[in-house]
Amino acid sequence: MPERVDHQFGRTKRSTYNWDVLLDGDTWRLLPSRDFECKPESVVVSARREAKKRGFRLRAEVMAGDNGHPEGAVILQAWLPLDQDSVDNPDSTD
């Protein structure tokens, strides 16, 4: 039978990013090593998940070292769709 114990858990993991700021509609550039340590694509996946939770869509690009951005930089911009259907079906091409 399981037993009850007195245990204090460590601090729960909080988000590394301030999504309220990064998903405010402005265009943001995140730089590898300064703003994130994971693969740039992982940042994009996390940003898309957080944007969807908030009812936003997301434009995102991982830069290849062109257009004045360093290689691996992530450019993000959240936007609010005109209708809920485009949130529920993000791959639709209306």
N, CA, C and O atoms as CSV, one atom per row, in Angstrom:
chain,resi,resn,atom,element,x,y,z
A,1,MET,N,N,0.849,-1.173,0.000
A,1,MET,CA,C,0.000,0.000,0.000
A,1,MET,C,C,0.896,1.238,0.000
A,1,MET,O,O,1.871,1.287,0.750
A,2,PRO,N,N,0.584,2.238,-0.827
A,2,PRO,CA,C,1.381,3.471,-0.826
A,2,PRO,C,C,1.345,4.128,0.546
A,2,PRO,O,O,0.376,3.998,1.294
A,3,GLU,N,N,2.410,4.824,0.851
A,3,GLU,CA,C,2.450,5.502,2.159
A,3,GLU,C,C,2.571,7.010,1.987
A,3,GLU,O,O,3.196,7.499,1.046
A,4,ARG,N,N,1.971,7.720,2.898
A,4,ARG,CA,C,2.008,9.176,2.901
A,4,ARG,C,C,3.352,9.599,3.493
A,4,ARG,O,O,3.791,9.065,4.512
A,5,VAL,N,N,4.001,10.570,2.836
A,5,VAL,CA,C,5.299,11.054,3.319
A,5,VAL,C,C,5.284,12.574,3.397
A,5,VAL,O,O,4.476,13.236,2.746
A,6,ASP,N,N,6.172,13.102,4.186
A,6,ASP,CA,C,6.358,14.549,4.268
A,6,ASP,C,C,7.502,14.894,3.321
A,6,ASP,O,O,8.660,14.572,3.589
A,7,HIS,N,N,7.164,15.558,2.200
A,7,HIS,CA,C,8.178,15.845,1.184
A,7,HIS,C,C,7.928,17.219,0.593
A,7,HIS,O,O,6.796,17.554,0.244
A,8,GLN,N,N,8.973,18.010,0.481
A,8,GLN,CA,C,8.900,19.321,-0.162
A,8,GLN,C,C,9.489,19.191,-1.561
A,8,GLN,O,O,10.675,18.898,-1.709
A,9,PHE,N,N,8.673,19.405,-2.582
A,9,PHE,CA,C,9.160,19.343,-3.949
A,9,PHE,C,C,9.941,20.608,-4.265
A,9,PHE,O,O,9.677,21.676,-3.714
A,10,GLY,N,N,10.901,20.467,-5.156
A,10,GLY,CA,C,11.645,21.629,-5.626
A,10,GLY,C,C,10.728,22.541,-6.418
A,10,GLY,O,O,9.590,22.184,-6.723
A,11,ARG,N,N,11.220,23.693,-6.742
A,11,ARG,CA,C,10.438,24.670,-7.497
A,11,ARG,C,C,10.001,24.081,-8.831
A,11,ARG,O,O,10.787,23.425,-9.514
A,12,THR,N,N,8.760,24.314,-9.194
A,12,THR,CA,C,8.288,23.820,-10.490
A,12,THR,C,C,8.907,24.644,-11.609
A,12,THR,O,O,9.230,25.819,-11.432
A,13,LYS,N,N,9.063,24.016,-12.744
A,13,LYS,CA,C,9.679,24.691,-13.889
A,13,LYS,C,C,8.746,25.770,-14.417
A,13,LYS,O,O,7.571,25.523,-14.691
A,14,ARG,N,N,9.276,26.933,-14.549
A,14,ARG,CA,C,8.527,28.023,-15.158
A,14,ARG,C,C,9.077,28.258,-16.548
A,14,ARG,O,O,10.197,27.857,-16.868
A,15,SER,N,N,8.282,28.907,-17.362
A,15,SER,CA,C,8.706,29.177,-18.727
A,15,SER,C,C,9.974,30.027,-18.735
A,15,SER,O,O,10.136,30.941,-17.926
A,16,THR,N,N,10.858,29.706,-19.659
A,16,THR,CA,C,12.085,30.459,-19.832
A,16,THR,C,C,11.796,31.814,-20.469
A,16,THR,O,O,12.552,32.767,-20.277
A,17,TYR,N,N,10.719,31.898,-21.214
A,17,TYR,CA,C,10.418,33.095,-21.994
A,17,TYR,C,C,9.207,33.823,-21.418
A,17,TYR,O,O,8.299,33.200,-20.868
A,18,ASN,N,N,9.205,35.129,-21.548
A,18,ASN,CA,C,8.053,35.926,-21.146
A,18,ASN,C,C,7.123,35.994,-22.353
A,18,ASN,O,O,7.200,36.924,-23.157
A,19,TRP,N,N,6.246,35.002,-22.472
A,19,TRP,CA,C,5.386,34.904,-23.649
A,19,TRP,C,C,4.421,36.070,-23.755
A,19,TRP,O,O,4.029,36.434,-24.864
A,20,ASP,N,N,4.024,36.670,-22.635
A,20,ASP,CA,C,3.133,37.827,-22.705
A,20,ASP,C,C,3.791,38.967,-23.476
A,20,ASP,O,O,3.114,39.710,-24.187
A,21,VAL,N,N,5.085,39.103,-23.340
A,21,VAL,CA,C,5.819,40.144,-24.072
A,21,VAL,C,C,6.106,39.690,-25.501
A,21,VAL,O,O,5.857,40.432,-26.451
A,22,LEU,N,N,6.623,38.482,-25.654
A,22,LEU,CA,C,7.026,38.012,-26.983
A,22,LEU,C,C,5.849,37.814,-27.933
A,22,LEU,O,O,6.034,37.791,-29.150
A,23,LEU,N,N,4.646,37.671,-27.390
A,23,LEU,CA,C,3.469,37.470,-28.228
A,23,LEU,C,C,2.558,38.695,-28.196
A,23,LEU,O,O,1.337,38.572,-28.298
A,24,ASP,N,N,3.158,39.873,-28.055
A,24,ASP,CA,C,2.371,41.113,-27.941
A,24,ASP,C,C,2.030,41.746,-29.286
A,24,ASP,O,O,1.406,42.807,-29.325
A,25,GLY,N,N,2.430,41.114,-30.390
A,25,GLY,CA,C,2.128,41.644,-31.720
A,25,GLY,C,C,3.311,42.334,-32.375
A,25,GLY,O,O,3.321,42.515,-33.592
A,26,ASP,N,N,4.310,42.722,-31.589
A,26,ASP,CA,C,5.530,43.289,-32.163
A,26,ASP,C,C,6.375,42.170,-32.768
A,26,ASP,O,O,6.137,40.993,-32.500
A,27,THR,N,N,7.343,42.534,-33.568
A,27,THR,CA,C,8.255,41.558,-34.147
A,27,THR,C,C,9.486,41.477,-33.244
A,27,THR,O,O,10.103,42.495,-32.928
A,28,TRP,N,N,9.832,40.263,-32.835
A,28,TRP,CA,C,10.937,40.029,-31.907
A,28,TRP,C,C,11.995,39.149,-32.550
A,28,TRP,O,O,11.684,38.238,-33.316
A,29,ARG,N,N,13.269,39.439,-32.223
A,29,ARG,CA,C,14.387,38.596,-32.659
A,29,ARG,C,C,15.033,38.003,-31.417
A,29,ARG,O,O,15.423,38.731,-30.504
A,30,LEU,N,N,15.144,36.694,-31.384
A,30,LEU,CA,C,15.817,35.981,-30.314
A,30,LEU,C,C,17.112,35.420,-30.877
A,30,LEU,O,O,17.128,34.814,-31.948
A,31,LEU,N,N,18.195,35.629,-30.144
A,31,LEU,CA,C,19.507,35.199,-30.614
A,31,LEU,C,C,19.985,33.958,-29.881
A,31,LEU,O,O,19.821,33.842,-28.667
A,32,PRO,N,N,20.585,33.021,-30.632
A,32,PRO,CA,C,21.135,31.827,-29.982
A,32,PRO,C,C,22.226,32.221,-28.995
A,32,PRO,O,O,22.952,33.191,-29.212
A,33,SER,N,N,22.333,31.470,-27.920
A,33,SER,CA,C,23.302,31.667,-26.836
A,33,SER,C,C,22.927,32.834,-25.933
A,33,SER,O,O,23.168,32.770,-24.728
A,34,ARG,N,N,22.346,33.897,-26.476
A,34,ARG,CA,C,21.931,35.016,-25.628
A,34,ARG,C,C,20.515,34.786,-25.092
A,34,ARG,O,O,20.265,34.951,-23.898
A,35,ASP,N,N,19.591,34.405,-25.976
A,35,ASP,CA,C,18.191,34.286,-25.591
A,35,ASP,C,C,17.713,32.843,-25.443
A,35,ASP,O,O,16.701,32.598,-24.787
A,36,PHE,N,N,18.411,31.899,-26.033
A,36,PHE,CA,C,18.039,30.493,-25.901
A,36,PHE,C,C,19.258,29.615,-26.135
A,36,PHE,O,O,20.211,30.008,-26.808
A,37,GLU,N,N,19.204,28.409,-25.557
A,37,GLU,CA,C,20.304,27.438,-25.667
A,37,GLU,C,C,19.911,26.202,-26.471
A,37,GLU,O,O,20.763,25.372,-26.787
A,38,CYS,N,N,18.638,26.074,-26.801
A,38,CYS,CA,C,18.157,24.901,-27.526
A,38,CYS,C,C,18.244,25.144,-29.034
A,38,CYS,O,O,18.765,26.166,-29.478
A,39,LYS,N,N,17.736,24.206,-29.800
A,39,LYS,CA,C,17.679,24.393,-31.250
A,39,LYS,C,C,16.672,25.507,-31.565
A,39,LYS,O,O,15.646,25.606,-30.892
A,40,PRO,N,N,16.940,26.332,-32.557
A,40,PRO,CA,C,16.004,27.401,-32.917
A,40,PRO,C,C,14.600,26.864,-33.224
A,40,PRO,O,O,13.604,27.507,-32.894
A,41,GLU,N,N,14.523,25.698,-33.850
A,41,GLU,CA,C,13.228,25.107,-34.175
A,41,GLU,C,C,12.422,24.788,-32.918
A,41,GLU,O,O,11.192,24.833,-32.945
A,42,SER,N,N,13.099,24.467,-31.824
A,42,SER,CA,C,12.404,24.201,-30.562
A,42,SER,C,C,11.758,25.466,-30.013
A,42,SER,O,O,10.673,25.412,-29.433
A,43,VAL,N,N,12.420,26.599,-30.195
A,43,VAL,CA,C,11.848,27.881,-29.773
A,43,VAL,C,C,10.579,28.160,-30.573
A,43,VAL,O,O,9.576,28.608,-30.018
A,44,VAL,N,N,10.627,27.896,-31.871
A,44,VAL,CA,C,9.464,28.130,-32.735
A,44,VAL,C,C,8.306,27.228,-32.316
A,44,VAL,O,O,7.166,27.687,-32.250
A,45,VAL,N,N,8.574,25.967,-32.035
A,45,VAL,CA,C,7.527,25.039,-31.605
A,45,VAL,C,C,6.889,25.538,-30.306
A,45,VAL,O,O,5.664,25.544,-30.180
A,46,SER,N,N,7.706,25.953,-29.352
A,46,SER,CA,C,7.180,26.469,-28.080
A,46,SER,C,C,6.362,27.731,-28.294
A,46,SER,O,O,5.300,27.896,-27.693
A,47,ALA,N,N,6.847,28.614,-29.139
A,47,ALA,CA,C,6.133,29.866,-29.412
A,47,ALA,C,C,4.779,29.587,-30.067
A,47,ALA,O,O,3.780,30.218,-29.722
A,48,ARG,N,N,4.746,28.642,-31.012
A,48,ARG,CA,C,3.471,28.294,-31.655
A,48,ARG,C,C,2.472,27.733,-30.640
A,48,ARG,O,O,1.290,28.073,-30.666
A,49,ARG,N,N,2.957,26.880,-29.756
A,49,ARG,CA,C,2.093,26.292,-28.730
A,49,ARG,C,C,1.528,27.385,-27.816
A,49,ARG,O,O,0.332,27.396,-27.522
A,50,GLU,N,N,2.388,28.298,-27.373
A,50,GLU,CA,C,1.946,29.375,-26.486
A,50,GLU,C,C,1.003,30.337,-27.201
A,50,GLU,O,O,0.039,30.818,-26.607
A,51,ALA,N,N,1.275,30.617,-28.466
A,51,ALA,CA,C,0.399,31.509,-29.232
A,51,ALA,C,C,-0.986,30.877,-29.378
A,51,ALA,O,O,-2.001,31.555,-29.212
A,52,LYS,N,N,-1.026,29.602,-29.682
A,52,LYS,CA,C,-2.312,28.917,-29.852
A,52,LYS,C,C,-3.109,28.935,-28.552
A,52,LYS,O,O,-4.323,29.140,-28.577
A,53,LYS,N,N,-2.441,28.723,-27.411
A,53,LYS,CA,C,-3.119,28.782,-26.113
A,53,LYS,C,C,-3.801,30.127,-25.895
A,53,LYS,O,O,-4.847,30.205,-25.251
A,54,ARG,N,N,-3.201,31.182,-26.435
A,54,ARG,CA,C,-3.719,32.536,-26.242
A,54,ARG,C,C,-4.664,32.983,-27.359
A,54,ARG,O,O,-5.159,34.110,-27.342
A,55,GLY,N,N,-4.912,32.103,-28.326
A,55,GLY,CA,C,-5.812,32.433,-29.421
A,55,GLY,C,C,-5.153,33.223,-30.537
A,55,GLY,O,O,-5.840,33.839,-31.352
A,56,PHE,N,N,-3.812,33.210,-30.582
A,56,PHE,CA,C,-3.074,33.928,-31.622
A,56,PHE,C,C,-2.568,32.964,-32.672
A,56,PHE,O,O,-2.527,31.753,-32.455
A,57,ARG,N,N,-2.189,33.502,-33.794
A,57,ARG,CA,C,-1.402,32.800,-34.806
A,57,ARG,C,C,0.014,33.331,-34.679
A,57,ARG,O,O,0.235,34.336,-34.004
A,58,LEU,N,N,0.979,32.675,-35.313
A,58,LEU,CA,C,2.375,33.084,-35.174
A,58,LEU,C,C,3.076,33.047,-36.517
A,58,LEU,O,O,2.972,32.073,-37.263
A,59,ARG,N,N,3.783,34.108,-36.812
A,59,ARG,CA,C,4.735,34.103,-37.924
A,59,ARG,C,C,6.091,33.859,-37.285
A,59,ARG,O,O,6.429,34.493,-36.286
A,60,ALA,N,N,6.864,32.951,-37.847
A,60,ALA,CA,C,8.170,32.632,-37.276
A,60,ALA,C,C,9.126,32.222,-38.383
A,60,ALA,O,O,8.747,31.551,-39.343
A,61,GLU,N,N,10.370,32.640,-38.227
A,61,GLU,CA,C,11.422,32.255,-39.163
A,61,GLU,C,C,12.701,31.989,-38.399
A,61,GLU,O,O,13.036,32.710,-37.459
A,62,VAL,N,N,13.412,30.955,-38.804
A,62,VAL,CA,C,14.769,30.724,-38.318
A,62,VAL,C,C,15.689,31.247,-39.404
A,62,VAL,O,O,15.622,30.798,-40.548
A,63,MET,N,N,16.536,32.181,-39.056
A,63,MET,CA,C,17.375,32.855,-40.039
A,63,MET,C,C,18.596,32.011,-40.393
A,63,MET,O,O,19.152,31.305,-39.551
A,64,ALA,N,N,18.993,32.103,-41.646
A,64,ALA,CA,C,20.134,31.336,-42.157
A,64,ALA,C,C,21.376,32.214,-42.316
A,64,ALA,O,O,22.267,31.903,-43.107
A,65,GLY,N,N,21.428,33.306,-41.564
A,65,GLY,CA,C,22.589,34.185,-41.659
A,65,GLY,C,C,22.473,35.195,-42.776
A,65,GLY,O,O,23.481,35.670,-43.299
A,66,ASP,N,N,21.234,35.530,-43.147
A,66,ASP,CA,C,21.032,36.508,-44.210
A,66,ASP,C,C,20.137,37.643,-43.712
A,66,ASP,O,O,19.662,37.608,-42.577
A,67,ASN,N,N,19.912,38.625,-44.539
A,67,ASN,CA,C,19.053,39.764,-44.210
A,67,ASN,C,C,19.496,40.504,-42.948
A,67,ASN,O,O,18.673,41.101,-42.254
A,68,GLY,N,N,20.787,40.465,-42.656
A,68,GLY,CA,C,21.297,41.194,-41.497
A,68,GLY,C,C,21.072,40.513,-40.160
A,68,GLY,O,O,21.365,41.095,-39.116
A,69,HIS,N,N,20.555,39.286,-40.171
A,69,HIS,CA,C,20.332,38.542,-38.936
A,69,HIS,C,C,21.355,37.414,-38.834
A,69,HIS,O,O,21.659,36.770,-39.837
A,70,PRO,N,N,21.887,37.166,-37.642
A,70,PRO,CA,C,22.852,36.062,-37.495
A,70,PRO,C,C,22.195,34.700,-37.706
A,70,PRO,O,O,20.992,34.536,-37.505
A,71,GLU,N,N,22.996,33.747,-38.109
A,71,GLU,CA,C,22.507,32.390,-38.326
A,71,GLU,C,C,21.907,31.836,-37.043
A,71,GLU,O,O,22.500,31.952,-35.970
A,72,GLY,N,N,20.737,31.238,-37.156
A,72,GLY,CA,C,20.065,30.636,-36.014
A,72,GLY,C,C,19.173,31.588,-35.247
A,72,GLY,O,O,18.486,31.168,-34.316
A,73,ALA,N,N,19.164,32.860,-35.613
A,73,ALA,CA,C,18.264,33.800,-34.944
A,73,ALA,C,C,16.826,33.415,-35.261
A,73,ALA,O,O,16.532,32.929,-36.352
A,74,VAL,N,N,15.940,33.634,-34.309
A,74,VAL,CA,C,14.525,33.335,-34.499
A,74,VAL,C,C,13.767,34.658,-34.498
A,74,VAL,O,O,13.907,35.470,-33.583
A,75,ILE,N,N,12.960,34.860,-35.541
A,75,ILE,CA,C,12.130,36.052,-35.649
A,75,ILE,C,C,10.686,35.609,-35.411
A,75,ILE,O,O,10.203,34.681,-36.061
A,76,LEU,N,N,9.995,36.278,-34.474
A,76,LEU,CA,C,8.631,35.921,-34.104
A,76,LEU,C,C,7.711,37.123,-34.199
A,76,LEU,O,O,8.113,38.250,-33.907
A,77,GLN,N,N,6.483,36.880,-34.605
A,77,GLN,CA,C,5.429,37.889,-34.512
A,77,GLN,C,C,4.101,37.164,-34.363
A,77,GLN,O,O,3.717,36.357,-35.210
A,78,ALA,N,N,3.404,37.467,-33.266
A,78,ALA,CA,C,2.078,36.910,-33.041
A,78,ALA,C,C,1.050,37.857,-33.632
A,78,ALA,O,O,1.253,39.070,-33.684
A,79,TRP,N,N,-0.059,37.278,-34.078
A,79,TRP,CA,C,-1.140,38.107,-34.596
A,79,TRP,C,C,-2.464,37.429,-34.297
A,79,TRP,O,O,-2.545,36.208,-34.164
A,80,LEU,N,N,-3.478,38.235,-34.198
A,80,LEU,CA,C,-4.804,37.748,-33.872
A,80,LEU,C,C,-5.583,37.523,-35.160
A,80,LEU,O,O,-5.770,38.458,-35.939
A,81,PRO,N,N,-6.042,36.291,-35.396
A,81,PRO,CA,C,-6.791,36.029,-36.626
A,81,PRO,C,C,-8.158,36.720,-36.591
A,81,PRO,O,O,-8.670,37.060,-35.525
A,82,LEU,N,N,-8.721,36.915,-37.749
A,82,LEU,CA,C,-10.015,37.580,-37.846
A,82,LEU,C,C,-11.161,36.696,-37.375
A,82,LEU,O,O,-12.194,37.200,-36.932
A,83,ASP,N,N,-10.986,35.375,-37.467
A,83,ASP,CA,C,-12.059,34.484,-37.032
A,83,ASP,C,C,-11.484,33.290,-36.287
A,83,ASP,O,O,-10.325,32.926,-36.479
A,84,GLN,N,N,-12.300,32.689,-35.440
A,84,GLN,CA,C,-11.860,31.572,-34.612
A,84,GLN,C,C,-11.502,30.352,-35.444
A,84,GLN,O,O,-10.668,29.553,-35.020
A,85,ASP,N,N,-12.107,30.181,-36.619
A,85,ASP,CA,C,-11.825,29.012,-37.454
A,85,ASP,C,C,-10.349,28.929,-37.814
A,85,ASP,O,O,-9.796,27.831,-37.891
A,86,SER,N,N,-9.698,30.075,-38.036
A,86,SER,CA,C,-8.283,30.029,-38.403
A,86,SER,C,C,-7.396,29.694,-37.212
A,86,SER,O,O,-6.248,29.291,-37.400
A,87,VAL,N,N,-7.903,29.851,-35.985
A,87,VAL,CA,C,-7.160,29.396,-34.802
A,87,VAL,C,C,-7.310,27.880,-34.670
A,87,VAL,O,O,-6.339,27.168,-34.412
A,88,ASP,N,N,-8.551,27.396,-34.851
A,88,ASP,CA,C,-8.818,25.972,-34.712
A,88,ASP,C,C,-8.193,25.141,-35.830
A,88,ASP,O,O,-7.857,23.975,-35.621
A,89,ASN,N,N,-8.034,25.735,-37.019
A,89,ASN,CA,C,-7.476,25.056,-38.178
A,89,ASN,C,C,-6.323,25.872,-38.754
A,89,ASN,O,O,-6.471,26.473,-39.818
A,90,PRO,N,N,-5.167,25.905,-38.069
A,90,PRO,CA,C,-4.074,26.799,-38.478
A,90,PRO,C,C,-3.498,26.501,-39.854
A,90,PRO,O,O,-2.830,27.357,-40.435
A,91,ASP,N,N,-3.739,25.313,-40.386
A,91,ASP,CA,C,-3.176,24.976,-41.693
A,91,ASP,C,C,-4.111,25.337,-42.836
A,91,ASP,O,O,-3.771,25.140,-44.002
A,92,SER,N,N,-5.294,25.869,-42.509
A,92,SER,CA,C,-6.209,26.250,-43.588
A,92,SER,C,C,-5.655,27.443,-44.330
A,92,SER,O,O,-4.986,28.290,-43.737
A,93,THR,N,N,-5.923,27.521,-45.613
A,93,THR,CA,C,-5.376,28.587,-46.446
A,93,THR,C,C,-6.493,29.482,-46.967
A,93,THR,O,O,-6.662,29.650,-48.175
A,94,ASP,N,N,-7.252,30.054,-46.033
A,94,ASP,CA,C,-8.345,30.959,-46.426
A,94,ASP,C,C,-7.822,32.275,-46.935
A,94,ASP,O,O,-8.606,33.149,-47.307
